[in-house]
Amino acid sequence: MRTPVWLLVLVCALAASRAEPQDLFRHEAWDRVLQQHVTPAGLVDYRALKQQPGDLERYVATLEAHSPDNAPAMFPTDAHRLAYWINAYNALIVKRVVDHYPIASIRDLGSLFSSVFGKTQIVGGKSLSYDDIEHGIIRPRFREPRIHFVLNCASRSCAPLRRHALTAETLDQTLQQAAVEFLNDPRHVRIHPDTGRIELSKYFDWFESDFAAGPRGSGGRASVLDFIRPYLAPDRQQILAARRDWRVDFLAYDWGLNDAGRDR
């Protein structure tokens, strides 16, 4: 008996739908690294990771082979592409630290004439630096200011490294949660209502145009405060809204390595 055409079509469609996830870029190895070697405070146990580098090396190998630029079918949406580039930046920074550990600061890996963030590695078959990924790809392509709360440069004043890989399915939720956590942490935002002074992370100095309201670069520090306000706890929102003449200063940036072993 011949199989009906409609049944063949249905079987093929089901097979295609089941096969499709296998064609997407996978972040499981990086997720295991984060779960096993990142503390609840977002610090990295580099010593242990250096002794167990298998998952990190496997993940970096997949980054070297595939990216949204050379394998677009693996990244069907902007969320897939942005999650990839954030995970890639973070994983490649961690890999560089692990390869040279122990060090006191990520900046120790640069030189008198060049920053460590200008160092290159192969990503999707191309030679890219960390600056290329952050300033040449992530910021201009996606124009998403919350990326600053999930990108980690292996330093104490960076946004803490999250304990799970970013995925397309939960990307917006993760970015929102990261913004709330970062902006309510007194290490990054300090409000002094008695003196009318607010101290902000250096991110808001370096990347002011990313956070400013309106067209890129048209805002200013008042717009930066407008950006911050919705993410603050209700009591801090009220304090911030109580006056418009805040004096904005920027906190010193701690480039010390985000090493869990430093706190032992």
C-alpha positions as CSV (number, residue, x, y, z in Angstrom):
1,M,0.0,0.0,0.0
2,R,1.3,3.4,-1.0
3,T,1.9,6.0,1.8
4,P,-0.3,9.0,1.3
5,V,1.5,12.1,0.2
6,W,0.1,14.2,3.1
7,L,1.6,11.7,5.5
8,L,5.0,12.0,3.9
9,V,4.9,15.8,4.0
10,L,3.9,15.6,7.7
11,V,6.8,13.2,8.5
12,C,9.3,15.4,6.7
13,A,8.0,18.5,8.5
14,L,8.3,16.9,11.9
15,A,11.8,15.6,11.0
16,A,12.9,19.1,9.9
17,S,11.5,20.7,13.1
18,R,13.4,18.2,15.2
19,A,16.6,18.7,13.3
20,E,16.5,22.5,13.3
21,P,17.8,23.0,16.9
22,Q,20.8,20.8,16.1
23,D,21.7,23.3,13.4
24,L,21.8,26.2,15.9
25,F,25.0,27.3,17.7
26,R,25.3,25.7,21.1
27,H,26.5,27.2,24.3
28,E,26.4,24.2,26.6
29,A,30.1,23.9,27.2
30,W,30.4,27.5,28.2
31,D,27.4,27.1,30.5
32,R,29.2,24.2,32.2
33,V,32.3,26.4,32.7
34,L,30.3,29.1,34.3
35,Q,28.3,26.9,36.6
36,Q,31.4,25.0,37.8
37,H,33.9,27.9,38.1
38,V,32.0,31.1,38.7
39,T,31.0,32.1,42.3
40,P,27.6,33.6,43.2
41,A,29.4,36.9,43.4
42,G,30.5,36.6,39.8
43,L,34.2,35.9,40.5
44,V,36.1,33.2,38.6
45,D,38.1,30.3,40.2
46,Y,40.8,30.6,37.6
47,R,43.1,28.1,39.5
48,A,40.5,25.3,39.3
49,L,39.6,26.2,35.7
50,K,43.3,26.1,34.6
51,Q,43.4,22.5,36.0
52,Q,40.1,21.6,34.2
53,P,40.1,23.5,30.9
54,G,38.4,20.9,28.7
55,D,35.0,22.6,28.4
56,L,36.5,26.0,27.9
57,E,38.8,24.8,25.2
58,R,36.0,23.0,23.4
59,Y,33.8,26.1,23.5
60,V,36.6,28.3,22.2
61,A,37.1,25.9,19.4
62,T,33.5,26.3,18.3
63,L,33.9,30.1,18.5
64,E,36.9,29.8,16.2
65,A,34.9,27.8,13.7
66,H,31.5,29.5,13.6
67,S,30.1,33.0,14.1
68,P,27.0,34.9,12.9
69,D,29.2,36.3,10.1
70,N,30.4,33.1,8.6
71,A,27.5,30.8,9.6
72,P,24.3,33.0,9.5
73,A,22.0,30.0,9.4
74,M,23.1,29.0,12.9
75,F,21.9,32.4,14.2
76,P,18.4,33.1,12.9
77,T,17.6,36.1,15.0
78,D,19.2,39.2,16.5
79,A,18.9,37.6,19.9
80,H,20.9,34.5,18.8
81,R,23.5,36.8,17.3
82,L,23.8,39.1,20.3
83,A,23.9,36.2,22.8
84,Y,26.8,34.7,20.7
85,W,28.9,37.8,20.7
86,I,28.5,38.4,24.4
87,N,29.3,34.8,25.3
88,A,32.3,34.9,22.9
89,Y,33.7,38.1,24.4
90,N,33.4,36.8,27.9
91,A,34.7,33.3,27.1
92,L,37.7,34.6,25.1
93,I,38.7,36.9,28.0
94,V,38.5,34.1,30.5
95,K,40.6,31.9,28.1
96,R,43.3,34.5,27.9
97,V,43.5,34.8,31.7
98,V,43.6,31.1,32.2
99,D,46.4,30.7,29.6
100,H,48.5,33.2,31.6
101,Y,47.3,32.6,35.1
102,P,48.4,33.6,37.8
103,I,48.2,37.3,37.1
104,A,47.1,40.3,39.2
105,S,45.2,42.2,36.5
106,I,44.0,41.6,32.9
107,R,46.0,44.7,32.0
108,D,49.2,42.8,32.8
109,L,48.6,40.9,29.6
110,G,49.1,44.1,27.5
111,S,52.3,45.9,26.7
112,L,53.7,49.4,26.9
113,F,52.5,50.0,23.3
114,S,49.3,48.0,23.1
115,S,46.3,47.1,25.3
116,V,45.3,43.5,26.0
117,F,41.9,44.4,24.5
118,G,43.7,44.9,21.1
119,K,45.0,41.3,21.2
120,T,43.4,39.2,18.5
121,Q,42.2,35.6,18.2
122,I,40.3,33.7,15.6
123,V,36.5,34.0,15.8
124,G,34.4,32.5,13.1
125,G,37.4,32.2,10.9
126,K,38.4,35.9,11.2
127,S,41.1,37.6,13.3
128,L,39.2,39.8,15.9
129,S,40.3,41.6,19.0
130,Y,38.2,42.2,22.1
131,D,37.8,45.8,21.0
132,D,36.7,44.6,17.6
133,I,34.0,42.5,19.2
134,E,32.8,45.1,21.7
135,H,33.2,48.3,19.8
136,G,33.1,47.1,16.2
137,I,30.3,44.5,16.4
138,I,28.2,44.5,19.6
139,R,27.8,48.2,20.3
140,P,27.2,49.5,16.7
141,R,25.2,46.5,15.4
142,F,22.8,46.0,18.3
143,R,22.7,49.4,20.1
144,E,21.7,47.8,23.3
145,P,23.0,49.7,26.4
146,R,22.3,46.8,28.8
147,I,25.2,44.8,27.2
148,H,27.5,46.7,29.6
149,F,26.0,44.9,32.5
150,V,26.8,41.4,31.1
151,L,30.1,41.9,29.3
152,N,33.0,41.0,31.6
153,C,36.6,42.2,31.2
154,A,38.0,40.0,34.0
155,S,38.2,43.0,36.4
156,R,36.7,43.8,39.8
157,S,34.8,46.8,38.6
158,C,33.3,45.0,35.6
159,A,29.8,43.7,35.6
160,P,30.0,40.3,37.4
161,L,30.3,37.3,35.2
162,R,26.9,35.5,35.1
163,R,26.7,31.8,36.1
164,H,24.9,30.7,32.9
165,A,25.6,31.3,29.3
166,L,23.3,33.8,27.6
167,T,20.8,32.3,25.2
168,A,18.4,33.8,22.7
169,E,15.4,32.5,24.5
170,T,16.1,34.3,27.8
171,L,18.3,37.2,26.5
172,D,16.0,40.1,27.2
173,Q,15.1,38.8,30.7
174,T,18.8,38.3,31.5
175,L,19.8,41.8,30.3
176,Q,16.9,43.3,32.4
177,Q,17.9,41.4,35.5
178,A,21.6,42.2,35.0
179,A,20.8,45.9,34.7
180,V,18.7,45.9,37.9
181,E,21.4,44.1,39.8
182,F,24.3,46.3,38.6
183,L,22.5,49.6,39.1
184,N,21.4,48.7,42.6
185,D,24.8,47.6,43.7
186,P,26.6,50.4,45.7
187,R,29.9,49.3,44.1
188,H,28.5,50.8,40.8
189,V,25.9,53.5,41.8
190,R,26.1,55.5,45.0
191,I,23.5,58.2,45.8
192,H,24.3,60.9,48.4
193,P,21.1,62.9,48.9
194,D,22.5,65.0,51.6
195,T,25.1,66.5,49.3
196,G,23.3,66.2,46.0
197,R,26.0,64.0,44.6
198,I,25.8,60.7,42.7
199,E,28.7,58.5,42.0
200,L,28.4,56.2,38.9
201,S,30.4,53.4,37.4
202,K,33.0,54.6,34.9
203,Y,30.9,52.8,32.3
204,F,28.7,55.9,32.3
205,D,31.6,58.1,31.6
206,W,33.2,55.9,28.9
207,F,30.0,55.0,27.2
208,E,27.8,58.0,27.9
209,S,26.3,58.1,24.4
210,D,25.1,54.5,24.8
211,F,23.0,55.4,27.8
212,A,21.9,58.9,26.7
213,A,18.3,59.3,25.6
214,G,17.5,60.3,22.0
215,P,19.8,60.0,19.0
216,R,23.2,58.5,19.8
217,G,25.4,61.1,21.4
218,S,22.7,63.8,21.9
219,G,21.9,63.2,25.5
220,G,24.3,63.9,28.3
221,R,24.6,63.2,32.0
222,A,21.0,64.2,32.7
223,S,19.9,61.6,30.2
224,V,22.2,59.0,31.8
225,L,20.3,59.5,35.1
226,D,17.0,59.2,33.2
227,F,18.3,55.8,31.9
228,I,19.3,54.6,35.4
229,R,16.1,55.6,37.2
230,P,13.7,52.9,36.1
231,Y,16.1,50.1,37.1
232,L,16.5,51.4,40.7
233,A,14.7,50.1,43.7
234,P,11.6,52.3,44.5
235,D,13.1,54.1,47.4
236,R,16.2,55.0,45.3
237,Q,14.0,56.1,42.4
238,Q,12.2,58.5,44.7
239,I,15.5,59.9,46.0
240,L,16.8,60.4,42.5
241,A,13.6,62.1,41.3
242,A,13.6,64.5,44.2
243,R,16.0,66.8,42.5
244,R,17.4,67.6,39.1
245,D,20.7,69.2,40.0
246,W,22.7,66.1,40.9
247,R,26.4,66.5,40.6
248,V,27.7,63.4,38.8
249,D,31.1,61.9,39.6
250,F,32.6,58.7,38.5
251,L,33.9,55.9,40.7
252,A,37.5,54.8,40.4
253,Y,37.8,51.6,38.3
254,D,39.4,48.6,40.0
255,W,41.3,46.7,37.3
256,G,42.2,43.9,39.8
257,L,41.6,40.4,38.5
258,N,38.1,39.1,39.3
259,D,39.8,36.1,40.8
260,A,37.8,34.1,43.4
261,G,41.2,33.0,44.9
262,R,42.0,36.5,45.9
263,D,39.2,36.3,48.6
264,R,40.5,33.1,50.1
